[in-house]
Amino acid sequence: MRFAHRHLLGIEHLSQSDITAILDLAEKYVDLNRQSTKHSDVLSGLTQINMFFENSTRTQASFELAGKRLGADVMNMAMQASSIKKGETLIDTAMTLNAMHPDLLVVRHPHSGAVDLLAQKVNCAVLNAGDGKHEHPTQALLDALTIRRAKGRLHRLNIAICGDVAHSRVARSNLILLGKMENRIRLIGPPTLVPSTFAEFGAEIYDDMNEGLQDVDVVMMLRLQKERMDGGFIPSEREYYHRYGLDAAKLALAKPDAIVMHPGPMNRGVEIDGTLADDINRSVIQEQVEMGVAVRMAAMELLARNLREAA
């Protein structure tokens, strides 16, 4: 199982075989995580530092748990109270980190490209936990694993990504990954949130949910990212839910066995009906959270192998 990359900064530079390697290894960690003893020693002796410049619950907890289950020494840096707030540059932070000799660095940052910049300045492996509106590779990989397990394959599926595509790094990473795996992708939302430029990714664009959801296999809902909006992108949340929120009536237009996804956190009654989100027959939202730990374990193991081979 070969993974010829020093860092995991995005999906763009991964091949089909790279993606499959991560997912296949993650399958083994799904099994491990369901056992009473959830411990491995593949990262024993290695140090993992989590640097989250943006608040996070799921992703940070998932990376922390993944590292600890693999036997790494895991440290969470409180970036909200860090020297960055006192004026230290990202480059100075990188130099400080180098002096600590970490092996794995997990970074979330509000600015696109910041994680890539850090990766150029540090001596360890870097995993992008989300940078601005750019990419969120492990989220796309965990979504891919969830789809593959639910559908038995990860190719030639009709997949609808609905909502705030414009501000979503999750949407961007999923567009790239699902496109590489030969799926047909539809983007659904108002023109303010699904600009026509996304057609460059090979996706079909719809501004009508009823039309866009016809016969799809997967419905992936996205959160309205109000923190990244600086204008009037929607008339009101009530109107948005009426037109673009997923409910049973809209889902009925998809295939009878279509699955419902959401990267979280959810705004119930805005992007998705709460009852539908909790429907164990259609929703795989909780499975996405479970797959996140396994995927991050797999990604860190593959990067750690490269570290040890280079040493």
Steps between C-alpha positions, in 0.01 A plus 500: 500500500704793367425865574771715346422831669676682782190700600122481461414856396213437260332254266624669184838322494366155593454228240220243495742246650600746778134549590432126494808431715374733773146360488614137503722558804220697669273194466738312730481781753120498491523139622761589764292791632202270552697264724522529876877566472545780249875539519784470249866596532573611141567859616678399819790736569365767264365842602182648354419870547148627423486872412146627447489870419122461450263344751419137434323223687475198270823535305726583794351228722525252214869574430583490871325167547662360184849591619448360850357172369812463284731557799629850415582767758226752420511869592223752430627858470254765620532726196233744623744600776821443309786730400327547165254720689797698628626573150717198422502412129414158363863459391623572855253245629637245251855561622388459861330173413809371322697547820254265676561222242140386443434220251141576402342845490122534460396853403170682450525863390247764385715607202530297179859395439622552857539126565699459178729786610562332835575170326776671301669623821484202735691174500207276592195358319206742481131411477255766388197506732339776293641824359261784423279424199774288341495135610412256777650173372427265789133603495475405132678171571267411789202591282639274228541212745145551627364493144706194404381305802135598447493449123760228454696715254642849449459544126222571249262634763272804468591728790327829591685757711249757623522840665783740568757372250662842453642519854559128555843337502315171556316544171821582316686194632202275431464636147863415428494156663165384365595628156826302507296188585277545190175607662236732358472801728215749525526825693171639624435840656420865428734673251639710788629181666577287192685725253511384137881478525460165678407349165877495441513202735282305257190531719146567387345803668136530606315776683191279549511217757212309340685485169846440643405215735337284233633143526818580696674234713648736758373831642772699676371808683729790594487745789425867433839652591382831634844579645639518145214706358534876469173579325141393438544154350150376593169687558437327836564166666130418476494563127825310456360193678185514289698495175825320586458325835482122473175346618317174430313641201817614323689181589218295341625625161834321551543126463313295764829387654672841483706588806505838677826660613607816684855590616370678810434701696138501382252783508183295546200656333725708273697253287330180605191376679599373844292182473666412171847565640426241772337242270723193533362359173613797288746712695869398527601815690608309812692254283690796352623592849609140564679476163684825580705341776590199284597711198721728708669198659570362152635830366733544796630144477582540129683829562682351799625210284657753264658685793662180627621397155662841453668493842 
